[in-house]
Amino acid sequence: MAVDDSGDLVYGALSYSLLRELNDAEAGSTYRDVSERVALEVTEQFPDQHPQLEGARDRLLFRLDELEPMRFVPVRQRRGDRLVLGGG
């Protein structure tokens, strides 16, 4: 478990990031939307931790509606204004 220690609070990096992204999620967000942002943020802070999502990624958050997945290339890494894409 990656742990982030900010002053008096000690918490898991994944838990912290996930709660923050869920709180900021807009209507129409999917589990994929949230999990990709969380995974990128956690891995940037803790390079040995790679959060993954299993299950219905394209389902609307806290709903049963499943969306048709869009074709995309995931962002694997972000450093300043440079991105590494997972394009195969």
N, C-alpha and C positions, 0 to 999 in steps of 0.2 A: 504494500500500500504506500503510495506517495503521500507524504504529509506536508502540509504547508503550515508554517507557524508565523502568525502575524500578531505579535504582541502577546496579549493574554489568551488569545484563542488558538487552539490547535484543532485542525479539522483535516479530513481527507480532501485532496485536491479534486478528485472526481466528484465527490458529493457537493463541494462548494461550487464548482463550475456548473454542474447540472442544475442545482437549485437556482443559481443566478440566471441561467439561460431559460429555464422554465418560467421564471418570474418575468423575464423580458420578452417571451414568445408572443408573437402577434396572432390574431385570429387567422386560421387557415394554415398554421404551421404544422408540419408533420414531425414524426419522431426522427426521420432522417435529418430534417433541418436542424433540430436541436442537437442530435448526437454528433453531427459533423462539426458544429461549432465547438462543442465540448471537447471532442477528441483533439482538435487542433490546438485549443488553448492548453489542455493538460499536457500534451506531448511537447509543446513549446517550453513549458515550465519544467517538465520532468521527462527528458528524452527517452528514458527507459520504460515509460508507461504509455501504453497504447490502448485506450478504451475502445470497446467494440459494442455494436448493437446487434442483437439477434431478434428475429421475428419480423413483424409487418412494419417495415421501415416507412412505407408511404401511407400509413394510416394517420389521419388527423389526430392531434394530441387529445387524449382523453375521450375519444369518440370511436365509433366503429366504421366510419366512412373511410374507404380505401381509395386513394387517388392513383390515377395512371402515372407511373413514374416518368419523369422527364429524362431525356438523354443529357448527360453532363459529364464533365471531367472533374473529379474531386481535387481539391487543394490538399496537398500532402504536407506542405511546410510553408511558412510565411516568415520572411526576415526583412523588416523594413518595407521597402517598396518592391521586393522580389518575391515571387511565388514559385514553388515547385509543384507541378501538376502530376497527378497519377494517370497518365494517358497511355500506359502500356508500353 
